[in-house]
Amino acid sequence: MHEAAKRAFDAQKVKKLPSVASLNEEYSKLLENKKESYEQYKQLKKESRELAAAKLNVDRILGISPPEPDKKKLQEKER
């Protein structure tokens, strides 16, 4: 097992493994970035829902019928 790990590190040309402290620091930065990205995602998702609702309302007012959903997509969602 250690030989496979050595080959993997050699293939990536890693000479020295990073310290635990540097890995923890990088992990905390990535975790913070993930939290910020998720907040942005939640906001965009909320805006998307609001725009979809507004579009549906406008379509109803104008008498435009929404497109029929694909039967294949509905079947995939049911699985």
N, CA, C and O atoms as CSV, one atom per row, in Angstrom:
chain,resi,resn,atom,element,x,y,z
A,1,MET,N,N,0.824,-1.181,0.000
A,1,MET,CA,C,0.000,0.000,0.000
A,1,MET,C,C,0.882,1.265,0.000
A,1,MET,O,O,0.603,2.237,-0.701
A,2,HIS,N,N,1.951,1.218,0.807
A,2,HIS,CA,C,2.825,2.395,0.843
A,2,HIS,C,C,3.550,2.591,-0.474
A,2,HIS,O,O,3.891,3.718,-0.832
A,3,GLU,N,N,3.791,1.499,-1.208
A,3,GLU,CA,C,4.439,1.618,-2.507
A,3,GLU,C,C,3.511,2.295,-3.514
A,3,GLU,O,O,3.962,3.081,-4.348
A,4,ALA,N,N,2.215,1.991,-3.435
A,4,ALA,CA,C,1.247,2.632,-4.326
A,4,ALA,C,C,1.154,4.120,-4.013
A,4,ALA,O,O,1.051,4.947,-4.919
A,5,ALA,N,N,1.191,4.453,-2.727
A,5,ALA,CA,C,1.157,5.859,-2.331
A,5,ALA,C,C,2.406,6.572,-2.836
A,5,ALA,O,O,2.326,7.698,-3.326
A,6,LYS,N,N,3.553,5.920,-2.717
A,6,LYS,CA,C,4.799,6.516,-3.192
A,6,LYS,C,C,4.742,6.752,-4.690
A,6,LYS,O,O,5.158,7.808,-5.167
A,7,ARG,N,N,4.231,5.779,-5.441
A,7,ARG,CA,C,4.113,5.950,-6.896
A,7,ARG,C,C,3.176,7.111,-7.234
A,7,ARG,O,O,3.440,7.878,-8.160
A,8,ALA,N,N,2.080,7.235,-6.480
A,8,ALA,CA,C,1.130,8.323,-6.737
A,8,ALA,C,C,1.782,9.673,-6.490
A,8,ALA,O,O,1.611,10.599,-7.283
A,9,PHE,N,N,2.529,9.795,-5.394
A,9,PHE,CA,C,3.209,11.057,-5.105
A,9,PHE,C,C,4.310,11.328,-6.119
A,9,PHE,O,O,4.509,12.473,-6.525
A,10,ASP,N,N,5.021,10.295,-6.530
A,10,ASP,CA,C,6.066,10.467,-7.532
A,10,ASP,C,C,5.466,10.909,-8.874
A,10,ASP,O,O,6.058,11.721,-9.586
A,11,ALA,N,N,4.305,10.378,-9.206
A,11,ALA,CA,C,3.653,10.745,-10.465
A,11,ALA,C,C,3.256,12.220,-10.457
A,11,ALA,O,O,3.255,12.871,-11.502
A,12,GLN,N,N,2.921,12.743,-9.283
A,12,GLN,CA,C,2.554,14.146,-9.169
A,12,GLN,C,C,3.766,15.024,-8.864
A,12,GLN,O,O,3.634,16.235,-8.682
A,13,LYS,N,N,4.926,14.417,-8.810
A,13,LYS,CA,C,6.197,15.106,-8.567
A,13,LYS,C,C,6.204,15.841,-7.222
A,13,LYS,O,O,6.675,16.973,-7.114
A,14,VAL,N,N,5.669,15.167,-6.206
A,14,VAL,CA,C,5.655,15.717,-4.852
A,14,VAL,C,C,6.923,15.237,-4.147
A,14,VAL,O,O,7.154,14.035,-4.017
A,15,LYS,N,N,7.723,16.171,-3.704
A,15,LYS,CA,C,8.968,15.822,-3.021
A,15,LYS,C,C,8.774,15.791,-1.503
A,15,LYS,O,O,9.265,14.890,-0.822
A,16,LYS,N,N,8.053,16.785,-0.987
A,16,LYS,CA,C,7.872,16.887,0.448
A,16,LYS,C,C,6.390,17.063,0.737
A,16,LYS,O,O,5.728,17.892,0.113
A,17,LEU,N,N,5.871,16.296,1.668
A,17,LEU,CA,C,4.461,16.401,2.030
A,17,LEU,C,C,4.217,17.671,2.832
A,17,LEU,O,O,5.079,18.085,3.607
A,18,PRO,N,N,3.040,18.302,2.655
A,18,PRO,CA,C,2.743,19.516,3.412
A,18,PRO,C,C,2.540,19.205,4.893
A,18,PRO,O,O,2.170,18.090,5.260
A,19,SER,N,N,2.784,20.187,5.721
A,19,SER,CA,C,2.614,19.996,7.156
A,19,SER,C,C,1.133,20.009,7.516
A,19,SER,O,O,0.302,20.503,6.754
A,20,VAL,N,N,0.821,19.472,8.661
A,20,VAL,CA,C,-0.558,19.429,9.133
A,20,VAL,C,C,-1.089,20.843,9.325
A,20,VAL,O,O,-2.248,21.120,9.017
A,21,ALA,N,N,-0.250,21.734,9.831
A,21,ALA,CA,C,-0.677,23.125,10.052
A,21,ALA,C,C,-1.048,23.801,8.742
A,21,ALA,O,O,-2.053,24.509,8.676
A,22,SER,N,N,-0.251,23.593,7.701
A,22,SER,CA,C,-0.565,24.221,6.419
A,22,SER,C,C,-1.821,23.604,5.807
A,22,SER,O,O,-2.602,24.299,5.156
A,23,LEU,N,N,-2.014,22.309,6.012
A,23,LEU,CA,C,-3.234,21.671,5.520
A,23,LEU,C,C,-4.463,22.195,6.259
A,23,LEU,O,O,-5.501,22.440,5.644
A,24,ASN,N,N,-4.349,22.365,7.565
A,24,ASN,CA,C,-5.460,22.911,8.343
A,24,ASN,C,C,-5.791,24.334,7.919
A,24,ASN,O,O,-6.961,24.705,7.836
A,25,GLU,N,N,-4.765,25.127,7.652
A,25,GLU,CA,C,-4.962,26.508,7.207
A,25,GLU,C,C,-5.671,26.538,5.851
A,25,GLU,O,O,-6.611,27.306,5.649
A,26,GLU,N,N,-5.214,25.704,4.940
A,26,GLU,CA,C,-5.830,25.640,3.614
A,26,GLU,C,C,-7.276,25.150,3.724
A,26,GLU,O,O,-8.161,25.654,3.032
A,27,TYR,N,N,-7.508,24.178,4.584
A,27,TYR,CA,C,-8.861,23.650,4.772
A,27,TYR,C,C,-9.796,24.725,5.311
A,27,TYR,O,O,-10.934,24.844,4.858
A,28,SER,N,N,-9.323,25.504,6.269
A,28,SER,CA,C,-10.187,26.548,6.835
A,28,SER,C,C,-10.511,27.617,5.789
A,28,SER,O,O,-11.626,28.137,5.760
A,29,LYS,N,N,-9.548,27.945,4.935
A,29,LYS,CA,C,-9.803,28.904,3.860
A,29,LYS,C,C,-10.834,28.350,2.876
A,29,LYS,O,O,-11.745,29.059,2.448
A,30,LEU,N,N,-10.678,27.088,2.529
A,30,LEU,CA,C,-11.621,26.465,1.599
A,30,LEU,C,C,-13.015,26.366,2.206
A,30,LEU,O,O,-14.011,26.556,1.509
A,31,LEU,N,N,-13.090,26.075,3.484
A,31,LEU,CA,C,-14.374,25.987,4.165
A,31,LEU,C,C,-15.066,27.345,4.198
A,31,LEU,O,O,-16.278,27.427,3.995
A,32,GLU,N,N,-14.312,28.404,4.450
A,32,GLU,CA,C,-14.871,29.756,4.454
A,32,GLU,C,C,-15.364,30.122,3.055
A,32,GLU,O,O,-16.437,30.705,2.903
A,33,ASN,N,N,-14.583,29.781,2.044
A,33,ASN,CA,C,-14.971,30.041,0.662
A,33,ASN,C,C,-16.257,29.282,0.325
A,33,ASN,O,O,-17.137,29.810,-0.354
A,34,LYS,N,N,-16.356,28.054,0.800
A,34,LYS,CA,C,-17.546,27.246,0.558
A,34,LYS,C,C,-18.773,27.895,1.197
A,34,LYS,O,O,-19.838,27.937,0.581
A,35,LYS,N,N,-18.637,28.396,2.415
A,35,LYS,CA,C,-19.751,29.041,3.103
A,35,LYS,C,C,-20.213,30.282,2.347
A,35,LYS,O,O,-21.413,30.505,2.188
A,36,GLU,N,N,-19.263,31.088,1.884
A,36,GLU,CA,C,-19.599,32.284,1.127
A,36,GLU,C,C,-20.290,31.920,-0.191
A,36,GLU,O,O,-21.262,32.560,-0.589
A,37,SER,N,N,-19.788,30.907,-0.847
A,37,SER,CA,C,-20.373,30.476,-2.117
A,37,SER,C,C,-21.777,29.937,-1.906
A,37,SER,O,O,-22.662,30.158,-2.732
A,38,TYR,N,N,-21.984,29.234,-0.806
A,38,TYR,CA,C,-23.303,28.678,-0.537
A,38,TYR,C,C,-24.312,29.785,-0.254
A,38,TYR,O,O,-25.465,29.690,-0.675
A,39,GLU,N,N,-23.896,30.822,0.445
A,39,GLU,CA,C,-24.787,31.956,0.694
A,39,GLU,C,C,-25.184,32.613,-0.628
A,39,GLU,O,O,-26.345,32.967,-0.832
A,40,GLN,N,N,-24.214,32.770,-1.513
A,40,GLN,CA,C,-24.486,33.351,-2.824
A,40,GLN,C,C,-25.425,32.437,-3.611
A,40,GLN,O,O,-26.339,32.915,-4.283
A,41,TYR,N,N,-25.205,31.139,-3.530
A,41,TYR,CA,C,-26.066,30.168,-4.208
A,41,TYR,C,C,-27.503,30.271,-3.701
A,41,TYR,O,O,-28.440,30.276,-4.499
A,42,LYS,N,N,-27.683,30.353,-2.378
A,42,LYS,CA,C,-29.028,30.457,-1.819
A,42,LYS,C,C,-29.733,31.708,-2.309
A,42,LYS,O,O,-30.921,31.664,-2.626
A,43,GLN,N,N,-29.018,32.823,-2.375
A,43,GLN,CA,C,-29.601,34.084,-2.852
A,43,GLN,C,C,-30.008,33.962,-4.318
A,43,GLN,O,O,-31.105,34.375,-4.693
A,44,LEU,N,N,-29.134,33.401,-5.145
A,44,LEU,CA,C,-29.441,33.247,-6.566
A,44,LEU,C,C,-30.611,32.284,-6.781
A,44,LEU,O,O,-31.437,32.494,-7.670
A,45,LYS,N,N,-30.676,31.251,-5.981
A,45,LYS,CA,C,-31.774,30.293,-6.090
A,45,LYS,C,C,-33.099,30.967,-5.730
A,45,LYS,O,O,-34.119,30.728,-6.378
A,46,LYS,N,N,-33.078,31.805,-4.698
A,46,LYS,CA,C,-34.276,32.535,-4.295
A,46,LYS,C,C,-34.722,33.475,-5.418
A,46,LYS,O,O,-35.908,33.534,-5.743
A,47,GLU,N,N,-33.786,34.202,-6.004
A,47,GLU,CA,C,-34.102,35.109,-7.108
A,47,GLU,C,C,-34.662,34.342,-8.306
A,47,GLU,O,O,-35.585,34.808,-8.975
A,48,SER,N,N,-34.100,33.172,-8.565
A,48,SER,CA,C,-34.562,32.348,-9.669
A,48,SER,C,C,-36.009,31.919,-9.455
A,48,SER,O,O,-36.812,31.950,-10.387
A,49,ARG,N,N,-36.339,31.521,-8.243
A,49,ARG,CA,C,-37.715,31.132,-7.929
A,49,ARG,C,C,-38.668,32.312,-8.107
A,49,ARG,O,O,-39.760,32.163,-8.655
A,50,GLU,N,N,-38.245,33.481,-7.640
A,50,GLU,CA,C,-39.086,34.668,-7.766
A,50,GLU,C,C,-39.310,35.019,-9.235
A,50,GLU,O,O,-40.424,35.369,-9.625
A,51,LEU,N,N,-38.263,34.928,-10.049
A,51,LEU,CA,C,-38.400,35.218,-11.477
A,51,LEU,C,C,-39.291,34.189,-12.168
A,51,LEU,O,O,-40.076,34.545,-13.047
A,52,ALA,N,N,-39.178,32.933,-11.785
A,52,ALA,CA,C,-40.021,31.895,-12.375
A,52,ALA,C,C,-41.485,32.137,-12.020
A,52,ALA,O,O,-42.367,31.969,-12.863
A,53,ALA,N,N,-41.745,32.531,-10.773
A,53,ALA,CA,C,-43.116,32.824,-10.359
A,53,ALA,C,C,-43.658,34.028,-11.115
A,53,ALA,O,O,-44.811,34.024,-11.548
A,54,ALA,N,N,-42.833,35.057,-11.277
A,54,ALA,CA,C,-43.258,36.252,-12.012
A,54,ALA,C,C,-43.549,35.906,-13.469
A,54,ALA,O,O,-44.534,36.381,-14.034
A,55,LYS,N,N,-42.703,35.086,-14.076
A,55,LYS,CA,C,-42.917,34.682,-15.467
A,55,LYS,C,C,-44.208,33.894,-15.593
A,55,LYS,O,O,-44.970,34.102,-16.537
A,56,LEU,N,N,-44.462,32.996,-14.659
A,56,LEU,CA,C,-45.693,32.219,-14.691
A,56,LEU,C,C,-46.909,33.126,-14.575
A,56,LEU,O,O,-47.905,32.923,-15.270
A,57,ASN,N,N,-46.834,34.126,-13.701
A,57,ASN,CA,C,-47.940,35.072,-13.546
A,57,ASN,C,C,-48.178,35.866,-14.828
A,57,ASN,O,O,-49.321,36.050,-15.246
A,58,VAL,N,N,-47.106,36.330,-15.445
A,58,VAL,CA,C,-47.231,37.081,-16.701
A,58,VAL,C,C,-47.812,36.185,-17.788
A,58,VAL,O,O,-48.683,36.609,-18.546
A,59,ASP,N,N,-47.333,34.953,-17.863
A,59,ASP,CA,C,-47.859,34.019,-18.863
A,59,ASP,C,C,-49.348,33.777,-18.651
A,59,ASP,O,O,-50.109,33.717,-19.617
A,60,ARG,N,N,-49.763,33.641,-17.417
A,60,ARG,CA,C,-51.185,33.432,-17.123
A,60,ARG,C,C,-52.007,34.656,-17.518
A,60,ARG,O,O,-53.092,34.522,-18.085
A,61,ILE,N,N,-51.497,35.836,-17.221
A,61,ILE,CA,C,-52.207,37.071,-17.568
A,61,ILE,C,C,-52.352,37.200,-19.082
A,61,ILE,O,O,-53.404,37.600,-19.582
A,62,LEU,N,N,-51.286,36.858,-19.808
A,62,LEU,CA,C,-51.303,36.970,-21.267
A,62,LEU,C,C,-51.994,35.780,-21.936
A,62,LEU,O,O,-52.206,35.783,-23.149
A,63,GLY,N,N,-52.341,34.776,-21.153
A,63,GLY,CA,C,-53.016,33.609,-21.707
A,63,GLY,C,C,-52.098,32.651,-22.422
A,63,GLY,O,O,-52.541,31.859,-23.254
A,64,ILE,N,N,-50.828,32.716,-22.104
A,64,ILE,CA,C,-49.850,31.811,-22.711
A,64,ILE,C,C,-49.791,30.564,-21.849
A,64,ILE,O,O,-49.549,30.635,-20.644
A,65,SER,N,N,-50.015,29.418,-22.483
A,65,SER,CA,C,-49.966,28.186,-21.692
A,65,SER,C,C,-48.514,27.740,-21.541
A,65,SER,O,O,-47.713,27.871,-22.466
A,66,PRO,N,N,-48.186,27.210,-20.359
A,66,PRO,CA,C,-46.810,26.742,-20.162
A,66,PRO,C,C,-46.555,25.501,-21.018
A,66,PRO,O,O,-47.488,24.762,-21.331
A,67,PRO,N,N,-45.320,25.274,-21.392
A,67,PRO,CA,C,-45.013,24.097,-22.216
A,67,PRO,C,C,-45.285,22.813,-21.434
A,67,PRO,O,O,-45.122,22.758,-20.216
A,68,GLU,N,N,-45.700,21.795,-22.161
A,68,GLU,CA,C,-45.959,20.502,-21.527
A,68,GLU,C,C,-44.629,19.893,-21.071
A,68,GLU,O,O,-43.656,19.883,-21.824
A,69,PRO,N,N,-44.595,19.390,-19.847
A,69,PRO,CA,C,-43.353,18.762,-19.376
A,69,PRO,C,C,-43.096,17.454,-20.111
A,69,PRO,O,O,-44.029,16.724,-20.447
A,70,ASP,N,N,-41.854,17.174,-20.352
A,70,ASP,CA,C,-41.490,15.928,-21.017
A,70,ASP,C,C,-41.834,14.748,-20.127
A,70,ASP,O,O,-41.572,14.771,-18.924
A,71,LYS,N,N,-42.412,13.732,-20.712
A,71,LYS,CA,C,-42.762,12.539,-19.946
A,71,LYS,C,C,-41.505,11.837,-19.451
A,71,LYS,O,O,-41.502,11.258,-18.364
A,72,LYS,N,N,-40.443,11.886,-20.238
A,72,LYS,CA,C,-39.191,11.247,-19.832
A,72,LYS,C,C,-38.628,11.916,-18.588
A,72,LYS,O,O,-38.162,11.237,-17.673
A,73,LYS,N,N,-38.670,13.240,-18.550
A,73,LYS,CA,C,-38.146,13.958,-17.398
A,73,LYS,C,C,-38.965,13.655,-16.149
A,73,LYS,O,O,-38.413,13.514,-15.058
A,74,LEU,N,N,-40.284,13.556,-16.312
A,74,LEU,CA,C,-41.139,13.238,-15.169
A,74,LEU,C,C,-40.848,11.832,-14.654
A,74,LEU,O,O,-40.813,11.600,-13.446
A,75,GLN,N,N,-40.641,10.897,-15.578
A,75,GLN,CA,C,-40.336,9.535,-15.169
A,75,GLN,C,C,-39.000,9.463,-14.455
A,75,GLN,O,O,-38.859,8.707,-13.493
A,76,GLU,N,N,-38.016,10.230,-14.900
A,76,GLU,CA,C,-36.707,10.236,-14.253
A,76,GLU,C,C,-36.806,10.812,-12.839
A,76,GLU,O,O,-36.143,10.329,-11.922
A,77,LYS,N,N,-37.633,11.842,-12.666
A,77,LYS,CA,C,-37.801,12.429,-11.343
A,77,LYS,C,C,-38.482,11.478,-10.380
A,77,LYS,O,O,-38.194,11.491,-9.183
A,78,GLU,N,N,-39.393,10.644,-10.896
A,78,GLU,CA,C,-40.102,9.697,-10.049
A,78,GLU,C,C,-39.188,8.581,-9.562
A,78,GLU,O,O,-39.475,7.965,-8.535
A,79,ARG,N,N,-38.120,8.308,-10.256
A,79,ARG,CA,C,-37.203,7.223,-9.876
A,79,ARG,C,C,-36.431,7.606,-8.695
A,79,ARG,O,O,-35.605,6.828,-8.219
